[in-house]
Amino acid sequence: MFEKFQDPSTARTFKVLEPDDLVTRIADQVVRAIGDGRLRPGEKVAEAKLARELGTSRAPAREALRLLESQGLIVSHPRRGFFVHAYDSKEMHDIYDLREVLEIHASRMALKRITEADLARLEAQVETLHRLGRAGAAQEQVAEDYRFHRMLCELGDNGQILRIFDQLATQLRAGIAIVGRLYDDPERIAASHDPLMEAIRARDADRLEAQLREHLADAREHVVALYLAASVA
């Protein structure tokens, strides 16, 4: 009895993944909780509690936490479990350095293809920052600040840069949760985006790069100073 021959070109090595992959969806929920400050730096993330609240078994919850550990958002300790990574001032400095490199490259690419509709979206986002600044809504403004910069990266049309930016943004928001604030004056955040928009409107790549360097260097200096102050408090 001969076995039926199977053409190697049609043989399946892996099964097709469902679009609603459970591990990815669990990881996304944890990332949002970290970015929103609902999970604080250093806080334990119990896989049993995570699985229970999400209505899943512990196996995919554990896999999701391992995935986030590989991305630097979660750390594990033997016999103690999983914890939200607590960043230090050096890590924050390094994250801002990488963010600067990515955003400058993405912004140069964005200016080559930006449309009037894109400009209108960016203008509306800066107006949102001003509105939140006038209202003193600092927490909401932090999220909208990242949204503006993500829009600029998105216009650069490089999916890998956008993916890394999203990871860095989550790390920064998680890190800022340690000190509990970014700026005392929310209107300053809004105003710091005006020079960026002026360069974007002029489609001046060199001017935009200079403004981005100054903008991100100011944020980096401020965040690192807050970390250093918190470490000696």
N, C-alpha and C positions, 0 to 999 in steps of 0.2 A: 504494500500500500504506500503510494508516494504522497508526501505532503504537498499541499497546494503551493505552487511558487508564488511569492509576493514580490512584485517589482519594488526594488529599494527606493526608487524615486517617488513612490506613492506611500511608502510605509511611514507611519506616524511614530515619532520619537517622543513627543510631548502631547498632552491633551490640550484642547483649546480652552483658554481661560475665559471665564464669564466676565462680562464688562463690569459687573458689580462685585468685584473681588472683595471678599470679606476682610482679609487681613489689611488691605489698603484702606478700606473704609474705616476700620477701627483706628489705624494709624492716623488718618485724617482727623478723626474726632479728638485724639490726644493732642495733635499738633495745634488744633484750634483752641483747645483748653489751655495749652501752654502760652500761645500767643495772646490770648485774652486775659491771662493772669488768673484763671480759675485753678490752674495747677502752678504752684509757686516753685521757684528754683530750690532744689534740695528736698522737695516734698516727695514722699514715697508714693509710687503708683502700684497699688496692689492688683495683681492680675486677676485675682478672684473677684474683687470688687468691680474692676473694670468689666469683666465678663458678665457679671450679674446685672450691672446697670445697662449694658448694651444688649442683654438678652442672648449672649453667645456662650459657647463652651470656653474653657480656659486655654485650649490649644491655640486658636487664632489670636486670642488676646496676647498670649506670650510671644507668638511670632511677630505681631505688630510692634510690640515693645522692643524686640530684638532688631527689627528693621529700623526703628528710630534710634536705637543704640548705635547702629552702623552710621547714622547720619549725625551723631554727636548731640542729639537732643535728650537722650536718656542714657543713664549710666547704670550698671548693675554691680552689686556686691555679693559675693558668695554668702549664702545662708541669710542674707538680709533682703534681697529682692531688687526691684527697679526703683530708680529715683530720677526726678527731673534734674538735668545737669545744671549745676550752679556755676555760672561763668565768673571769671575774675577779670581784673582790669586789663591784663595782657591779652586775654582772649578777645575782649571787646575791641581793643586797639587793632588786633590782627583782622577781625571781621570787617571793621570799617575800611581797613586798607584794601582788602579784597573787593569789598563793595565799590570802592572808588574806581578800581581798575575796570570792573564790569560795567558800571554805569557810564563811564566816559566813553568806552568803546561802543556801547549800545546807543548812546546819545548821538554819536557821530554818524552811525548807520541810520538812525531815526531821521536826522535832518535831510538825508538824501531822498527820503520817500514820504516825508510828512505832507499831509493834505490840509486844506482849510478846515475840513471836518475834524481832523485830528487836533488841530490848533484849538478849535472850539471846545473839544472835550477837555483838553488840558487847562484852558482858561476857566472852564466851569469848575474843575477840580480845585484850582487855586482859590476861586471864589468861595468854595465850600470851606477851605482852610481858614479864610478870613472870617467867614460867618461863625465858625466854631471858636475861633480866637476871640471874637467880640463877646461870645457867650461864655467864655472861660471854660469850654468843654475840652479839657486837656486830654483825657483818655480817648475820646472819640477822635480828636484831632490827630493823635499818634497813628491810628489806623488809617485815616484819610491821607496823612503824610506819606505813608508807605504806598498807598494806592496811587498817588501822583507819580512817584518814582517808578512804580511797577508799570504804569502806563507808558512812561518814557522808554523803559526797557522793552516793553511789548512792541512798540513802534520800530525798534531796531530789528525785529523779525529774526531773532536767533533764539530758538526754543531752548537750547542748552543754557544760555545766559539767563533766560527767564526762570528756568527751573532752579538754578543756583541762587538767583536773587530771592526767590520765594523761601528757600531754606535759610539764607542769611537773614531775611526779614524776620522769620520766626525766631531765630536765635537772638536777634537784637531785641525783639519785643519781650522774649523770655528774660534776657539779661536786664532790661530796663525795669522789669517787675521787681528785681532785687532792691533797687533804690526807690522804687515807687513813683518816680516822676522823671520827666525829661527836662522841661523848662518851667521856670516859675511864671513866665509871661507867655501864654499861648499865642498872643498876637505877634510875638517875635517869630514864632515858627512860620506863621502865615506870611509875614513880611519877607522872610528869608527866601521865599520862592519867587518873589517878584523879579529879581535880577535874572533868574533862570528863564522865566517866561519872556523877558525882554530879548535875551539872546536867542531863544527859540523862534520868536516872531521874526527876528532879523535873519534867521537861518545862518547864524554865524557860529560855526563849529568851534573855532578857537576860543571865542568869547564864552561859549557855553561850557567848554572844558574848564576854563579858568574859574568860572562861577561855580561849577560843580565841585571843583577841588576845594574852593573856599567854603562852600556850603557844607560839604561832608567833613572837612577838617574841623570846622567849628563844632559840629555835632560830636565828632570823635573826642575832641578835647573836653567837651562838656561832660560826656558820659564817663570817660575815664576819670575825670576829676571827681565825679560823684561816687564812683567805685572806690577810689582811694580814700575819700572822706568816710565812706561807710565802713571801710576795713579798719579804720583807726577809732571809730566811734565806740 
